[in-house]
Amino acid sequence: MDPFLLEALLNGVLLGGVFALPVLGLNLVFGVVDVIWLCYAELVMVGMYTVWFLHTQAGWPLGLAFAVCLPAIAVLGLLLHLLVVRPLLGRPPINQVLATGGVLFVLQGSATLVFSTDFRSLGVEMPPMEMGEVFVSGTKLAAFVAALLGAAALWAFLKFTYVGTAIRAIARDREVMPLMGVDPRRIYLIASAVGGALAGLAACLLVVQLDMHPFVGLSFGPITFMICVMGGLGNMLGGFLAAFLMGLIVSTGGFWWNTEMSYVVAFLFFILVIFLRPRGLFAR
């Protein structure tokens, strides 16, 4: 096999692992609360700026900045639910979409006022790994491993804890679960916090790979929503698998054509999937 093609395939797998985290967070919130956070990518952007500021401006060790980012964005997810989403529960879905879309512009504008539109970088790069004739970015490989560990931790939380069981149950039937002694409002808060923590973890993985600016969410936000829909909204496993599929399409498309064309192909594939499987590839 052409070593450059093999390298593109490996990069696609690594990219899919990083895509999977925000996809899992979005699907968790939608499956439990039944609300799509249009501003989810902007939560990741806030997390990236948090890590950058703590490490480069405050002089904190990078590991400590990462450790603070996760609970900070989890709290931001809680506040988003309490202040924006909870008052709109039971209202028409368009109200919820417009409200979270408004938060998107508020976060973008606030980041512009505080940090300006200058591109900023963390300046951290790990040496590449050589596998025969193939070179793999050490930073991307570390981010991929961290993403898999985060996804495994989420699976264990949902599978083996009482709260995780309640989250899965209320995602299947939110009308019946209150009769079983489960407080939906408490589960909504926990799901929002976990979704925010996943956004914080995604920020930690992306901040070492991307330059930061207030509109950085536009570079991965649309494709994250696309992956969620393609995998089946609320379907955690479907979104996880669709993230790897989309990562391979984007990476190999960049090998055959260029990066811009690869995203065109990815969106065309998404449109074809929606025509053939309107509820997503892995909808149940």
ChimeraX commands (.cxc) that place a marker at each C-alpha (Angstrom):
marker #1 position 0.00,0.00,0.00 radius 0.5
marker #1 position 1.12,3.54,-0.73 radius 0.5
marker #1 position 2.69,4.75,2.56 radius 0.5
marker #1 position 1.05,8.16,2.11 radius 0.5
marker #1 position -2.37,6.52,1.78 radius 0.5
marker #1 position -1.67,4.39,4.86 radius 0.5
marker #1 position -0.65,7.52,6.73 radius 0.5
marker #1 position -3.91,9.18,5.65 radius 0.5
marker #1 position -5.91,6.19,6.92 radius 0.5
marker #1 position -4.12,6.29,10.28 radius 0.5
marker #1 position -4.70,10.03,10.55 radius 0.5
marker #1 position -8.37,9.43,9.77 radius 0.5
marker #1 position -8.65,7.00,12.67 radius 0.5
marker #1 position -6.90,9.47,14.99 radius 0.5
marker #1 position -9.15,12.29,13.79 radius 0.5
marker #1 position -12.24,10.15,14.35 radius 0.5
marker #1 position -11.21,9.53,17.96 radius 0.5
marker #1 position -11.05,13.28,18.63 radius 0.5
marker #1 position -14.37,13.86,16.79 radius 0.5
marker #1 position -15.96,11.21,19.00 radius 0.5
marker #1 position -15.76,13.20,22.25 radius 0.5
marker #1 position -17.93,16.20,21.30 radius 0.5
marker #1 position -20.24,13.82,19.43 radius 0.5
marker #1 position -20.73,11.73,22.59 radius 0.5
marker #1 position -21.34,14.87,24.64 radius 0.5
marker #1 position -23.95,16.21,22.22 radius 0.5
marker #1 position -25.70,12.85,21.95 radius 0.5
marker #1 position -25.76,12.48,25.74 radius 0.5
marker #1 position -27.44,15.85,26.24 radius 0.5
marker #1 position -29.89,15.32,23.39 radius 0.5
marker #1 position -30.74,11.77,24.44 radius 0.5
marker #1 position -31.47,12.80,28.04 radius 0.5
marker #1 position -32.71,16.40,27.92 radius 0.5
marker #1 position -34.02,16.28,24.32 radius 0.5
marker #1 position -32.39,19.62,23.53 radius 0.5
marker #1 position -29.65,20.25,20.95 radius 0.5
marker #1 position -26.96,22.63,22.19 radius 0.5
marker #1 position -26.09,24.66,19.11 radius 0.5
marker #1 position -23.40,26.37,21.19 radius 0.5
marker #1 position -21.59,23.12,22.06 radius 0.5
marker #1 position -18.55,23.91,19.90 radius 0.5
marker #1 position -18.29,27.28,21.65 radius 0.5
marker #1 position -18.08,25.50,25.01 radius 0.5
marker #1 position -15.05,23.71,23.57 radius 0.5
marker #1 position -13.67,27.09,22.45 radius 0.5
marker #1 position -14.03,28.48,25.99 radius 0.5
marker #1 position -12.20,25.42,27.30 radius 0.5
marker #1 position -9.36,25.96,24.82 radius 0.5
marker #1 position -8.96,29.57,25.92 radius 0.5
marker #1 position -9.06,28.44,29.56 radius 0.5
marker #1 position -6.14,26.06,29.04 radius 0.5
marker #1 position -4.22,28.62,26.99 radius 0.5
marker #1 position -4.65,31.39,29.57 radius 0.5
marker #1 position -3.77,29.23,32.57 radius 0.5
marker #1 position -0.68,27.76,30.88 radius 0.5
marker #1 position 0.78,30.70,28.95 radius 0.5
marker #1 position -0.41,33.70,30.97 radius 0.5
marker #1 position -0.79,32.40,34.53 radius 0.5
marker #1 position 2.18,30.03,34.24 radius 0.5
marker #1 position 0.35,26.92,35.44 radius 0.5
marker #1 position 1.69,23.48,34.46 radius 0.5
marker #1 position -0.13,22.11,31.42 radius 0.5
marker #1 position -1.46,19.09,33.32 radius 0.5
marker #1 position -2.96,21.33,36.02 radius 0.5
marker #1 position -4.54,23.57,33.34 radius 0.5
marker #1 position -6.11,20.46,31.80 radius 0.5
marker #1 position -7.37,19.32,35.20 radius 0.5
marker #1 position -9.06,22.70,35.82 radius 0.5
marker #1 position -10.57,22.88,32.33 radius 0.5
marker #1 position -12.80,19.80,32.75 radius 0.5
marker #1 position -14.72,20.92,35.89 radius 0.5
marker #1 position -14.80,24.53,34.64 radius 0.5
marker #1 position -16.61,23.59,31.42 radius 0.5
marker #1 position -18.78,21.11,33.35 radius 0.5
marker #1 position -19.95,24.05,35.49 radius 0.5
marker #1 position -20.53,26.06,32.31 radius 0.5
marker #1 position -22.73,23.21,31.04 radius 0.5
marker #1 position -24.68,23.30,34.31 radius 0.5
marker #1 position -25.21,27.06,34.02 radius 0.5
marker #1 position -26.30,26.69,30.41 radius 0.5
marker #1 position -28.96,24.20,31.46 radius 0.5
marker #1 position -30.15,26.19,34.50 radius 0.5
marker #1 position -30.24,29.62,32.88 radius 0.5
marker #1 position -31.16,28.85,29.26 radius 0.5
marker #1 position -32.44,25.31,28.73 radius 0.5
marker #1 position -34.53,24.58,31.83 radius 0.5
marker #1 position -36.90,27.58,31.37 radius 0.5
marker #1 position -37.59,26.36,27.82 radius 0.5
marker #1 position -38.29,22.69,28.55 radius 0.5
marker #1 position -41.67,21.77,27.17 radius 0.5
marker #1 position -41.65,24.74,24.78 radius 0.5
marker #1 position -41.47,24.37,20.98 radius 0.5
marker #1 position -38.08,23.03,19.81 radius 0.5
marker #1 position -37.44,26.16,17.74 radius 0.5
marker #1 position -37.33,28.21,20.97 radius 0.5
marker #1 position -34.61,25.97,22.36 radius 0.5
marker #1 position -32.62,26.08,19.12 radius 0.5
marker #1 position -32.79,29.89,18.96 radius 0.5
marker #1 position -31.84,30.24,22.63 radius 0.5
marker #1 position -28.75,28.02,22.41 radius 0.5
marker #1 position -27.91,29.71,19.11 radius 0.5
marker #1 position -28.03,33.03,20.95 radius 0.5
marker #1 position -25.59,31.67,23.54 radius 0.5
marker #1 position -23.29,30.76,20.64 radius 0.5
marker #1 position -23.07,34.41,19.55 radius 0.5
marker #1 position -22.70,35.61,23.15 radius 0.5
marker #1 position -19.71,33.33,23.72 radius 0.5
marker #1 position -18.13,34.25,20.39 radius 0.5
marker #1 position -18.60,37.97,21.05 radius 0.5
marker #1 position -17.29,37.72,24.60 radius 0.5
marker #1 position -14.17,35.85,23.44 radius 0.5
marker #1 position -13.60,38.52,20.78 radius 0.5
marker #1 position -13.84,41.32,23.36 radius 0.5
marker #1 position -11.49,39.61,25.81 radius 0.5
marker #1 position -8.94,37.98,23.51 radius 0.5
marker #1 position -9.47,39.83,20.19 radius 0.5
marker #1 position -9.52,37.91,16.90 radius 0.5
marker #1 position -5.78,37.16,16.94 radius 0.5
marker #1 position -4.76,33.55,16.41 radius 0.5
marker #1 position -3.09,32.04,19.46 radius 0.5
marker #1 position -1.26,28.78,19.90 radius 0.5
marker #1 position -0.27,26.75,22.92 radius 0.5
marker #1 position 3.10,25.96,21.37 radius 0.5
marker #1 position 3.14,22.31,22.47 radius 0.5
marker #1 position 4.15,19.61,20.00 radius 0.5
marker #1 position 5.20,16.02,20.62 radius 0.5
marker #1 position 7.77,14.36,18.33 radius 0.5
marker #1 position 6.31,12.20,15.54 radius 0.5
marker #1 position 6.38,8.42,15.72 radius 0.5
marker #1 position 7.88,6.43,12.84 radius 0.5
marker #1 position 6.23,3.17,11.81 radius 0.5
marker #1 position 8.24,1.87,8.88 radius 0.5
marker #1 position 7.68,4.40,6.11 radius 0.5
marker #1 position 4.74,6.03,7.91 radius 0.5
marker #1 position 5.05,8.99,10.28 radius 0.5
marker #1 position 2.31,9.63,12.83 radius 0.5
marker #1 position 2.01,12.84,14.82 radius 0.5
marker #1 position 2.79,12.15,18.47 radius 0.5
marker #1 position 0.35,14.89,19.50 radius 0.5
marker #1 position -2.49,13.36,17.50 radius 0.5
marker #1 position -1.70,9.89,18.82 radius 0.5
marker #1 position -1.72,11.10,22.44 radius 0.5
marker #1 position -5.01,12.93,21.82 radius 0.5
marker #1 position -6.49,9.77,20.30 radius 0.5
marker #1 position -5.51,7.66,23.31 radius 0.5
marker #1 position -6.93,10.27,25.70 radius 0.5
marker #1 position -10.16,10.40,23.66 radius 0.5
marker #1 position -10.54,6.62,23.85 radius 0.5
marker #1 position -9.94,6.69,27.61 radius 0.5
marker #1 position -12.56,9.42,27.98 radius 0.5
marker #1 position -15.07,7.44,25.90 radius 0.5
marker #1 position -14.32,4.30,27.95 radius 0.5
marker #1 position -14.82,6.22,31.20 radius 0.5
marker #1 position -18.18,7.52,29.94 radius 0.5
marker #1 position -19.25,4.00,28.94 radius 0.5
marker #1 position -18.29,2.63,32.37 radius 0.5
marker #1 position -20.15,5.48,34.09 radius 0.5
marker #1 position -23.32,4.86,32.09 radius 0.5
marker #1 position -23.07,1.07,32.38 radius 0.5
marker #1 position -22.05,0.39,35.98 radius 0.5
marker #1 position -23.31,3.27,38.13 radius 0.5
marker #1 position -26.81,3.94,39.45 radius 0.5
marker #1 position -26.84,7.46,38.03 radius 0.5
marker #1 position -25.62,6.15,34.67 radius 0.5
marker #1 position -28.39,3.57,34.65 radius 0.5
marker #1 position -30.92,6.30,35.41 radius 0.5
marker #1 position -29.51,8.41,32.56 radius 0.5
marker #1 position -29.89,5.53,30.10 radius 0.5
marker #1 position -33.37,4.75,31.37 radius 0.5
marker #1 position -34.67,8.31,31.20 radius 0.5
marker #1 position -33.21,8.63,27.69 radius 0.5
marker #1 position -35.40,5.68,26.65 radius 0.5
marker #1 position -38.62,6.75,28.37 radius 0.5
marker #1 position -38.64,10.10,30.18 radius 0.5
marker #1 position -42.41,9.89,30.87 radius 0.5
marker #1 position -42.26,6.64,32.85 radius 0.5
marker #1 position -39.05,7.19,34.83 radius 0.5
marker #1 position -40.55,9.70,37.32 radius 0.5
marker #1 position -42.96,6.91,38.34 radius 0.5
marker #1 position -39.91,4.76,39.14 radius 0.5
marker #1 position -38.61,7.30,41.68 radius 0.5
marker #1 position -36.14,9.10,39.40 radius 0.5
marker #1 position -36.05,12.91,39.57 radius 0.5
marker #1 position -35.73,14.06,35.92 radius 0.5
marker #1 position -34.47,17.52,36.91 radius 0.5
marker #1 position -31.53,16.01,38.78 radius 0.5
marker #1 position -30.68,13.69,35.90 radius 0.5
marker #1 position -30.87,16.61,33.46 radius 0.5
marker #1 position -28.35,18.53,35.58 radius 0.5
marker #1 position -25.98,15.56,35.77 radius 0.5
marker #1 position -26.22,14.92,32.01 radius 0.5
marker #1 position -25.52,18.60,31.30 radius 0.5
marker #1 position -22.48,18.54,33.60 radius 0.5
marker #1 position -21.13,15.36,32.00 radius 0.5
marker #1 position -21.75,16.81,28.53 radius 0.5
marker #1 position -19.85,19.94,29.58 radius 0.5
marker #1 position -16.98,17.83,30.97 radius 0.5
marker #1 position -16.72,16.02,27.63 radius 0.5
marker #1 position -16.54,19.41,25.91 radius 0.5
marker #1 position -13.74,20.34,28.34 radius 0.5
marker #1 position -11.86,17.13,27.52 radius 0.5
marker #1 position -12.29,17.79,23.80 radius 0.5
marker #1 position -10.88,21.30,24.40 radius 0.5
marker #1 position -7.80,19.81,26.07 radius 0.5
marker #1 position -7.21,17.57,23.05 radius 0.5
marker #1 position -7.85,20.23,20.42 radius 0.5
marker #1 position -5.89,23.06,22.05 radius 0.5
marker #1 position -2.62,21.24,21.28 radius 0.5
marker #1 position -3.62,20.72,17.63 radius 0.5
marker #1 position -5.45,23.88,16.52 radius 0.5
marker #1 position -4.78,27.60,16.66 radius 0.5
marker #1 position -7.30,29.39,18.86 radius 0.5
marker #1 position -9.55,32.28,17.87 radius 0.5
marker #1 position -13.14,33.17,18.84 radius 0.5
marker #1 position -14.57,31.41,15.78 radius 0.5
marker #1 position -12.55,28.21,16.04 radius 0.5
marker #1 position -15.80,26.33,16.77 radius 0.5
marker #1 position -16.78,26.81,13.13 radius 0.5
marker #1 position -13.91,24.53,12.09 radius 0.5
marker #1 position -15.31,21.47,13.88 radius 0.5
marker #1 position -18.81,22.43,15.13 radius 0.5
marker #1 position -20.77,21.83,11.89 radius 0.5
marker #1 position -19.13,18.46,11.23 radius 0.5
marker #1 position -19.80,17.45,14.84 radius 0.5
marker #1 position -23.53,18.05,14.36 radius 0.5
marker #1 position -23.37,16.27,11.03 radius 0.5
marker #1 position -21.80,13.21,12.66 radius 0.5
marker #1 position -24.46,13.20,15.39 radius 0.5
marker #1 position -27.25,13.20,12.82 radius 0.5
marker #1 position -25.52,10.64,10.63 radius 0.5
marker #1 position -25.03,8.26,13.55 radius 0.5
marker #1 position -28.58,8.81,14.83 radius 0.5
marker #1 position -29.36,11.62,17.29 radius 0.5
marker #1 position -29.17,10.30,20.83 radius 0.5
marker #1 position -27.45,7.08,19.72 radius 0.5
marker #1 position -24.13,7.01,21.58 radius 0.5
marker #1 position -22.65,3.97,19.80 radius 0.5
marker #1 position -23.88,5.19,16.40 radius 0.5
marker #1 position -22.29,8.60,16.92 radius 0.5
marker #1 position -19.03,6.99,18.05 radius 0.5
marker #1 position -18.82,4.81,14.92 radius 0.5
marker #1 position -19.91,7.65,12.63 radius 0.5
marker #1 position -17.09,9.82,14.03 radius 0.5
marker #1 position -14.48,7.32,12.84 radius 0.5
marker #1 position -16.22,6.95,9.47 radius 0.5
marker #1 position -16.23,10.72,8.96 radius 0.5
marker #1 position -12.62,11.01,10.11 radius 0.5
marker #1 position -11.58,8.48,7.45 radius 0.5
marker #1 position -13.57,10.31,4.75 radius 0.5
marker #1 position -12.00,13.67,5.61 radius 0.5
marker #1 position -8.46,12.30,5.89 radius 0.5
marker #1 position -8.47,10.15,2.75 radius 0.5
marker #1 position -10.25,12.92,0.85 radius 0.5
marker #1 position -7.33,15.17,1.73 radius 0.5
marker #1 position -4.99,12.52,0.31 radius 0.5
marker #1 position -6.85,12.15,-3.00 radius 0.5
marker #1 position -7.73,15.85,-3.48 radius 0.5
marker #1 position -7.18,18.56,-0.85 radius 0.5
marker #1 position -8.54,19.49,2.57 radius 0.5
marker #1 position -11.30,21.75,1.23 radius 0.5
marker #1 position -12.50,19.13,-1.24 radius 0.5
marker #1 position -12.44,16.46,1.46 radius 0.5
marker #1 position -15.03,18.39,3.47 radius 0.5
marker #1 position -17.15,18.83,0.34 radius 0.5
marker #1 position -17.08,15.04,-0.15 radius 0.5
marker #1 position -17.93,14.54,3.53 radius 0.5
marker #1 position -20.99,16.77,3.30 radius 0.5
marker #1 position -22.10,15.12,0.05 radius 0.5
marker #1 position -21.83,11.73,1.75 radius 0.5
marker #1 position -23.88,13.08,4.65 radius 0.5
marker #1 position -26.61,14.30,2.28 radius 0.5
marker #1 position -26.70,10.88,0.59 radius 0.5
marker #1 position -27.00,9.14,3.97 radius 0.5
marker #1 position -29.89,11.40,5.01 radius 0.5
marker #1 position -31.72,10.63,1.77 radius 0.5
marker #1 position -31.30,6.89,2.24 radius 0.5
marker #1 position -31.46,6.70,6.06 radius 0.5
marker #1 position -33.25,9.83,7.35 radius 0.5
marker #1 position -32.87,8.75,11.00 radius 0.5
marker #1 position -29.14,8.02,10.61 radius 0.5
marker #1 position -26.98,5.06,9.71 radius 0.5
marker #1 position -27.25,3.41,13.12 radius 0.5
marker #1 position -30.73,4.51,14.18 radius 0.5
marker #1 position -32.69,1.98,16.22 radius 0.5
marker link #1:1,2 radius 0.2
marker link #1:2,3 radius 0.2
marker link #1:3,4 radius 0.2
marker link #1:4,5 radius 0.2
marker link #1:5,6 radius 0.2
marker link #1:6,7 radius 0.2
marker link #1:7,8 radius 0.2
marker link #1:8,9 radius 0.2
marker link #1:9,10 radius 0.2
marker link #1:10,11 radius 0.2
marker link #1:11,12 radius 0.2
marker link #1:12,13 radius 0.2
marker link #1:13,14 radius 0.2
marker link #1:14,15 radius 0.2
marker link #1:15,16 radius 0.2
marker link #1:16,17 radius 0.2
marker link #1:17,18 radius 0.2
marker link #1:18,19 radius 0.2
marker link #1:19,20 radius 0.2
marker link #1:20,21 radius 0.2
marker link #1:21,22 radius 0.2
marker link #1:22,23 radius 0.2
marker link #1:23,24 radius 0.2
marker link #1:24,25 radius 0.2
marker link #1:25,26 radius 0.2
marker link #1:26,27 radius 0.2
marker link #1:27,28 radius 0.2
marker link #1:28,29 radius 0.2
marker link #1:29,30 radius 0.2
marker link #1:30,31 radius 0.2
marker link #1:31,32 radius 0.2
marker link #1:32,33 radius 0.2
marker link #1:33,34 radius 0.2
marker link #1:34,35 radius 0.2
marker link #1:35,36 radius 0.2
marker link #1:36,37 radius 0.2
marker link #1:37,38 radius 0.2
marker link #1:38,39 radius 0.2
marker link #1:39,40 radius 0.2
marker link #1:40,41 radius 0.2
marker link #1:41,42 radius 0.2
marker link #1:42,43 radius 0.2
marker link #1:43,44 radius 0.2
marker link #1:44,45 radius 0.2
marker link #1:45,46 radius 0.2
marker link #1:46,47 radius 0.2
marker link #1:47,48 radius 0.2
marker link #1:48,49 radius 0.2
marker link #1:49,50 radius 0.2
marker link #1:50,51 radius 0.2
marker link #1:51,52 radius 0.2
marker link #1:52,53 radius 0.2
marker link #1:53,54 radius 0.2
marker link #1:54,55 radius 0.2
marker link #1:55,56 radius 0.2
marker link #1:56,57 radius 0.2
marker link #1:57,58 radius 0.2
marker link #1:58,59 radius 0.2
marker link #1:59,60 radius 0.2
marker link #1:60,61 radius 0.2
marker link #1:61,62 radius 0.2
marker link #1:62,63 radius 0.2
marker link #1:63,64 radius 0.2
marker link #1:64,65 radius 0.2
marker link #1:65,66 radius 0.2
marker link #1:66,67 radius 0.2
marker link #1:67,68 radius 0.2
marker link #1:68,69 radius 0.2
marker link #1:69,70 radius 0.2
marker link #1:70,71 radius 0.2
marker link #1:71,72 radius 0.2
marker link #1:72,73 radius 0.2
marker link #1:73,74 radius 0.2
marker link #1:74,75 radius 0.2
marker link #1:75,76 radius 0.2
marker link #1:76,77 radius 0.2
marker link #1:77,78 radius 0.2
marker link #1:78,79 radius 0.2
marker link #1:79,80 radius 0.2
marker link #1:80,81 radius 0.2
marker link #1:81,82 radius 0.2
marker link #1:82,83 radius 0.2
marker link #1:83,84 radius 0.2
marker link #1:84,85 radius 0.2
marker link #1:85,86 radius 0.2
marker link #1:86,87 radius 0.2
marker link #1:87,88 radius 0.2
marker link #1:88,89 radius 0.2
marker link #1:89,90 radius 0.2
marker link #1:90,91 radius 0.2
marker link #1:91,92 radius 0.2
marker link #1:92,93 radius 0.2
marker link #1:93,94 radius 0.2
marker link #1:94,95 radius 0.2
marker link #1:95,96 radius 0.2
marker link #1:96,97 radius 0.2
marker link #1:97,98 radius 0.2
marker link #1:98,99 radius 0.2
marker link #1:99,100 radius 0.2
marker link #1:100,101 radius 0.2
marker link #1:101,102 radius 0.2
marker link #1:102,103 radius 0.2
marker link #1:103,104 radius 0.2
marker link #1:104,105 radius 0.2
marker link #1:105,106 radius 0.2
marker link #1:106,107 radius 0.2
marker link #1:107,108 radius 0.2
marker link #1:108,109 radius 0.2
marker link #1:109,110 radius 0.2
marker link #1:110,111 radius 0.2
marker link #1:111,112 radius 0.2
marker link #1:112,113 radius 0.2
marker link #1:113,114 radius 0.2
marker link #1:114,115 radius 0.2
marker link #1:115,116 radius 0.2
marker link #1:116,117 radius 0.2
marker link #1:117,118 radius 0.2
marker link #1:118,119 radius 0.2
marker link #1:119,120 radius 0.2
marker link #1:120,121 radius 0.2
marker link #1:121,122 radius 0.2
marker link #1:122,123 radius 0.2
marker link #1:123,124 radius 0.2
marker link #1:124,125 radius 0.2
marker link #1:125,126 radius 0.2
marker link #1:126,127 radius 0.2
marker link #1:127,128 radius 0.2
marker link #1:128,129 radius 0.2
marker link #1:129,130 radius 0.2
marker link #1:130,131 radius 0.2
marker link #1:131,132 radius 0.2
marker link #1:132,133 radius 0.2
marker link #1:133,134 radius 0.2
marker link #1:134,135 radius 0.2
marker link #1:135,136 radius 0.2
marker link #1:136,137 radius 0.2
marker link #1:137,138 radius 0.2
marker link #1:138,139 radius 0.2
marker link #1:139,140 radius 0.2
marker link #1:140,141 radius 0.2
marker link #1:141,142 radius 0.2
marker link #1:142,143 radius 0.2
marker link #1:143,144 radius 0.2
marker link #1:144,145 radius 0.2
marker link #1:145,146 radius 0.2
marker link #1:146,147 radius 0.2
marker link #1:147,148 radius 0.2
marker link #1:148,149 radius 0.2
marker link #1:149,150 radius 0.2
marker link #1:150,151 radius 0.2
marker link #1:151,152 radius 0.2
marker link #1:152,153 radius 0.2
marker link #1:153,154 radius 0.2
marker link #1:154,155 radius 0.2
marker link #1:155,156 radius 0.2
marker link #1:156,157 radius 0.2
marker link #1:157,158 radius 0.2
marker link #1:158,159 radius 0.2
marker link #1:159,160 radius 0.2
marker link #1:160,161 radius 0.2
marker link #1:161,162 radius 0.2
marker link #1:162,163 radius 0.2
marker link #1:163,164 radius 0.2
marker link #1:164,165 radius 0.2
marker link #1:165,166 radius 0.2
marker link #1:166,167 radius 0.2
marker link #1:167,168 radius 0.2
marker link #1:168,169 radius 0.2
marker link #1:169,170 radius 0.2
marker link #1:170,171 radius 0.2
marker link #1:171,172 radius 0.2
marker link #1:172,173 radius 0.2
marker link #1:173,174 radius 0.2
marker link #1:174,175 radius 0.2
marker link #1:175,176 radius 0.2
marker link #1:176,177 radius 0.2
marker link #1:177,178 radius 0.2
marker link #1:178,179 radius 0.2
marker link #1:179,180 radius 0.2
marker link #1:180,181 radius 0.2
marker link #1:181,182 radius 0.2
marker link #1:182,183 radius 0.2
marker link #1:183,184 radius 0.2
marker link #1:184,185 radius 0.2
marker link #1:185,186 radius 0.2
marker link #1:186,187 radius 0.2
marker link #1:187,188 radius 0.2
marker link #1:188,189 radius 0.2
marker link #1:189,190 radius 0.2
marker link #1:190,191 radius 0.2
marker link #1:191,192 radius 0.2
marker link #1:192,193 radius 0.2
marker link #1:193,194 radius 0.2
marker link #1:194,195 radius 0.2
marker link #1:195,196 radius 0.2
marker link #1:196,197 radius 0.2
marker link #1:197,198 radius 0.2
marker link #1:198,199 radius 0.2
marker link #1:199,200 radius 0.2
marker link #1:200,201 radius 0.2
marker link #1:201,202 radius 0.2
marker link #1:202,203 radius 0.2
marker link #1:203,204 radius 0.2
marker link #1:204,205 radius 0.2
marker link #1:205,206 radius 0.2
marker link #1:206,207 radius 0.2
marker link #1:207,208 radius 0.2
marker link #1:208,209 radius 0.2
marker link #1:209,210 radius 0.2
marker link #1:210,211 radius 0.2
marker link #1:211,212 radius 0.2
marker link #1:212,213 radius 0.2
marker link #1:213,214 radius 0.2
marker link #1:214,215 radius 0.2
marker link #1:215,216 radius 0.2
marker link #1:216,217 radius 0.2
marker link #1:217,218 radius 0.2
marker link #1:218,219 radius 0.2
marker link #1:219,220 radius 0.2
marker link #1:220,221 radius 0.2
marker link #1:221,222 radius 0.2
marker link #1:222,223 radius 0.2
marker link #1:223,224 radius 0.2
marker link #1:224,225 radius 0.2
marker link #1:225,226 radius 0.2
marker link #1:226,227 radius 0.2
marker link #1:227,228 radius 0.2
marker link #1:228,229 radius 0.2
marker link #1:229,230 radius 0.2
marker link #1:230,231 radius 0.2
marker link #1:231,232 radius 0.2
marker link #1:232,233 radius 0.2
marker link #1:233,234 radius 0.2
marker link #1:234,235 radius 0.2
marker link #1:235,236 radius 0.2
marker link #1:236,237 radius 0.2
marker link #1:237,238 radius 0.2
marker link #1:238,239 radius 0.2
marker link #1:239,240 radius 0.2
marker link #1:240,241 radius 0.2
marker link #1:241,242 radius 0.2
marker link #1:242,243 radius 0.2
marker link #1:243,244 radius 0.2
marker link #1:244,245 radius 0.2
marker link #1:245,246 radius 0.2
marker link #1:246,247 radius 0.2
marker link #1:247,248 radius 0.2
marker link #1:248,249 radius 0.2
marker link #1:249,250 radius 0.2
marker link #1:250,251 radius 0.2
marker link #1:251,252 radius 0.2
marker link #1:252,253 radius 0.2
marker link #1:253,254 radius 0.2
marker link #1:254,255 radius 0.2
marker link #1:255,256 radius 0.2
marker link #1:256,257 radius 0.2
marker link #1:257,258 radius 0.2
marker link #1:258,259 radius 0.2
marker link #1:259,260 radius 0.2
marker link #1:260,261 radius 0.2
marker link #1:261,262 radius 0.2
marker link #1:262,263 radius 0.2
marker link #1:263,264 radius 0.2
marker link #1:264,265 radius 0.2
marker link #1:265,266 radius 0.2
marker link #1:266,267 radius 0.2
marker link #1:267,268 radius 0.2
marker link #1:268,269 radius 0.2
marker link #1:269,270 radius 0.2
marker link #1:270,271 radius 0.2
marker link #1:271,272 radius 0.2
marker link #1:272,273 radius 0.2
marker link #1:273,274 radius 0.2
marker link #1:274,275 radius 0.2
marker link #1:275,276 radius 0.2
marker link #1:276,277 radius 0.2
marker link #1:277,278 radius 0.2
marker link #1:278,279 radius 0.2
marker link #1:279,280 radius 0.2
marker link #1:280,281 radius 0.2
marker link #1:281,282 radius 0.2
marker link #1:282,283 radius 0.2
marker link #1:283,284 radius 0.2
view
